Amino acid sequence: MSQIINLTSHLLQQHKHEQNAHRLIDVINRIMVASKMLSRDINRAGLLDILGAAGTVNVQDEDQQKLDVQANEIFIQLLKQSPYVAAIGTEEDPDLIVFDDVAHNRAEYIVYLDPVDGSSNIDVNVSVGTNFLLFKRKSLANTRLKKEDYLQSGTEAVCAGYVVYGASTMLVYTVGQGVDGFTLDASLGEFMLSHPQMKFPKECTIYSVNEGNYQLWSKEVQAYIEEIKANPKTTARYIGSLVADFHRNLLKGGVFAYPPDTKKPQGKLRLLYEAIPFALLATQAGGAATTGTKDILSIKPSDIHERTPLYIGTKKEVQLIGKYLSNS
């Protein structure tokens, strides 16, 4: 019988030699509990009043779904209860949520979240997900939070991960020691290790891109996609939920692209909520992530809602975009 390991045990094993490991483990465990609650609600979505639009618009000027609002509240509530979380940034809130009360006097972690990635898919019973990213503050824990604390490059992140809510619920994360995946056993209420040390297959068999935007791309991006498509071993698969697209490509071997276009010249995806967490996972799994000209992890954000183009997945296909853009 193979070893049976749950997420908490795995975290303890990874950090057994670190003096204050319990602080990081506490934060990740709270994300885990929130994702269990969200998984429960998503599985009953048709029976609960969480389908459809909420009638509000978030800071991204996107229509909020009821599920967006509910999930955002769940994650904020649980993370606020941790004495180790100094601040939370979510895709749904315009400003960083800073905890500067006595209870958080020694808090050292900054957490970024996209509570529900692909939330509009919930109405049609298609996979959605949660993305998360953790930084450790640089200033003293009992002083006022500074920009250098919450605007850090991906190379300084201490943890990144996602939860995909599909046929099963899986949590995939890295703390810089490879990428491990855990499947939720609903009967036990535990995330159990099911995919240890995940790696991108060397061969790319899938490309994921919204080809409805083809006419909005530069001729260099069009040529890049055409070269990917020309490989007889590749096939198009696009869900429209970054979590689901990335997860499939990680397991099967593929590249995801969301290029800049004439409507969104800066790109659509958020650096802190989407690009950096997935870039950290990709590089830890033997893949790569780039804007087309820069390594995603090398970028220091100037704003918590900064956007970026993104090419991510198997290394060879990600690096290929550089050949086209270097000549533009």
Secondary structure, DSSP 8 states (H G I E B T S, - for coil): -----BHHHHHHHHTTT-TTHHHHHHHHHHHHHHHHHHHHHHHTGGGTT--SEEEEE-TTS-EEEHHHHHHHHHHHHHHHT-TTEEEEEETT-SS-EE--SGGGTT--EEEEEEEEETGGGGGGT--EEEEEEEEE-SS-TTS---HHHHS--GGG-SEEEEEEESSSEEEEEESSS--EEEEEETTTTEEEEEE-S----SS--EEE--GGGGGGS-HHHHHHHHHHHHSTT-EE---S-HHHHHHHHHHHTEEEEE---SS-TT-SEEIIIIIHHHHHHHHHTT-EEESSSSBGGG---SSTT-EE-EEEESHHHHHHHHHHHTT-
